[in-house]
Amino acid sequence: MAESILDDLFGQLFRRSPQHPALVSTSGLLSWSDFDTVAGRLSEILGAVVRAGQRVAVLAPNGPALLAGLLASWRLQAVAVPLNVRWRSYELERVLHDAEPTAIVTVPSFQGYAFADLISGLRPSIPTLQRIILVDSSGAVLDEGTDDETSPAESLPPEVCALLYTSGTTGEPKGAMVTHRSQTDGARAFAEVLRINREDIALFVVPIAHAFGFTTCLSALASGARVVLVESAFSLGPVVDCAAAHRATILHGAPAFFVGLQKLHAVEGLRSLRTGFVAGAPSPAPLLRALDEAGLQILNLYGMTEIGGACCCRPEDPPLARHTTVGRPLPGYGLRTHPQPQGEVQVSGPCVTPGYYRRPKETAAAFDNGWFRTGDLGSFDADGNLCISGRAKDVIQVAGLNVFPAEVEGLLLTHPDVVQAAVIGWPHPVTGETVRAFVVARPGSDLTPRDLLQFARLRIAGYKLPYVIQMLHELPVLSTGKPDRATLVRMVKEDNHAVGR
């Protein structure tokens, strides 16, 4: 049945190779049997309150705790909601209110941020939340939590395995419903393209709570490969050391990550690496050529939260195609550009999200007669490879992560001294783009860019923070009343009242 597909997938691995190494992290090495035990304990505790189709939020960095929380949810035929540990109070509160979880599995803290205290403070405002379970990084239970009297959460259809959140151009969090079939089909397709087997060692620095990491990690695990989990990739040196120590063969990342490796001249020393995907932002052709020359064949993967990985290059593709296109559709996907020959990239197929949780209007707007509208612009070459030429939607991509201006603007506007705010993206040599903010303060206020940056830093993920904040007396607007971003772009060169991070 659809509801047991992912649990069955892992169950086969537990039975086939119980002592085979499965996960490596700062907590040590776990065999499949060990992992089964950790997930089983969590499942027992969750089973006291969670029913099929209800949500289980999981807040933990890359590691056994996160994966055990996901698997425990699927054993109960529940819907997992992986949360990004880089989120702060503003993001977490809005996502949890939208997702309506029955239970939350969380580490007490990470990198100095007290998640347990935050979640406990939010508990009274989440009417469906019955239990908070504290786990350490290995997934071991620290506190089973106690039950609260709550309103029962509605149940989603059995084919839904997860809600993956994206903010969208409105700035409001939207939970894309991800199905068991989309993940199993995607995992098998990725494994076939990369030729993953039980001898591979896949190093994960991309966040598994993100769509890219979510499916690529499932792909490695489903293939029986050993998975090495890195909690944070803020510093490349330890990542390189980890890859060398474990003789990793597979590595995924955003273009900015591989640019960093190239600048460190690290790839040449990691001879065990053979392949991986690059996704999240356009990949410069010179970067891919340089990686090829260093003996590491990194393949372009095109996708997004709502569609998974829809299209990728193959190892056998000619170098020109691998370096300048995102390849051909994966099995089960239909891709078109509308209008032709160059227009918006649209995607169809069973791996595309059935919609956003509790958002019928947004779901209807996202589709064109069954085709999901990506907001990207592209065309196909003579061999059927997709070439991405730009973005129609208003998105800033920072190191492969999507930042939606409306979300950052909404956060800035919560400051009592901010009257107007507008955000644009600006090119950056390392991250691809950065966030620039323009703010109008309340008359008589002594608000400074530095004050506002400190305010934002406590409430929003670091990659969404404005790199520069410029204070204005008046915000240029269009006839519709919306910020005139074209004028703001022109103003950047005249920036004399800004502060950066």
HELIX and SHEET records of a PDB file:
HELIX    1   1 ALA A    2  SER A    4  5                                   3    
HELIX    2   2 ILE A    5  ARG A   16  1                                  12    
HELIX    3   3 TRP A   32  LEU A   46  1                                  15    
HELIX    4   4 PRO A   64  ARG A   75  1                                  12    
HELIX    5   5 SER A   89  ALA A   99  1                                  11    
HELIX    6   6 PHE A  115  LEU A  122  1                                   8    
HELIX    7   7 ARG A  123  SER A  125  5                                   3    
HELIX    8   8 HIS A  180  LEU A  194  1                                  15    
HELIX    9   9 ALA A  211  ALA A  222  1                                  12    
HELIX   10  10 LEU A  236  HIS A  246  1                                  11    
HELIX   11  11 PRO A  255  LYS A  263  1                                   9    
HELIX   12  12 VAL A  267  GLY A  269  5                                   3    
HELIX   13  13 ALA A  285  GLU A  293  1                                   9    
HELIX   14  14 PRO A  319  THR A  324  1                                   6    
HELIX   15  15 PRO A  360  ALA A  366  1                                   7    
HELIX   16  16 PRO A  405  LEU A  412  1                                   8    
HELIX   17  17 PRO A  449  ARG A  457  1                                   9    
HELIX   18  18 GLY A  462  LYS A  464  5                                   3    
HELIX   19  19 ARG A  485  MET A  491  1                                   7    
HELIX   20  20 VAL A  492  GLU A  494  5                                   3    
SHEET    1   A 5 GLY A  28  SER A  31  0                                        
SHEET    2   A 5 PRO A  21  SER A  25 -1                                        
SHEET    3   A 5 ARG A 226  LEU A 229  1                                        
SHEET    4   A 5 ILE A 201  PHE A 204  1                                        
SHEET    5   A 5 ILE A 250  LEU A 251  1                                        
SHEET    1   B 5 VAL A  79  LEU A  83  0                                        
SHEET    2   B 5 ARG A  55  LEU A  59  1                                        
SHEET    3   B 5 PRO A 101  THR A 106  1                                        
SHEET    4   B 5 ARG A 131  VAL A 135  1                                        
SHEET    5   B 5 VAL A 141  ASP A 143 -1                                        
SHEET    1   C 2 VAL A 160  THR A 166  0                                        
SHEET    2   C 2 LYS A 174  THR A 179 -1                                        
SHEET    1   D 4 THR A 275  VAL A 278  0                                        
SHEET    2   D 4 GLN A 297  MET A 304  1                                        
SHEET    3   D 4 GLY A 308  CYS A 312 -1                                        
SHEET    4   D 4 ARG A 328  PRO A 329 -1                                        
SHEET    1   E 4 GLY A 334  HIS A 338  0                                        
SHEET    2   E 4 GLY A 343  SER A 348 -1                                        
SHEET    3   E 4 TRP A 371  PHE A 380 -1                                        
SHEET    4   E 4 PHE A 367  ASP A 368 -1                                        
SHEET    1   F 4 GLY A 334  HIS A 338  0                                        
SHEET    2   F 4 GLY A 343  SER A 348 -1                                        
SHEET    3   F 4 TRP A 371  PHE A 380 -1                                        
SHEET    4   F 4 LEU A 386  ARG A 391 -1                                        
SHEET    1   G 2 ILE A 396  VAL A 398  0                                        
SHEET    2   G 2 LEU A 401  VAL A 403 -1                                        
SHEET    1   H 4 VAL A 418  HIS A 428  0                                        
SHEET    2   H 4 GLY A 432  ALA A 441 -1                                        
SHEET    3   H 4 PRO A 466  LEU A 472  1                                        
SHEET    4   H 4 ALA A 498  GLY A 500 -1                                        
END                                                                             
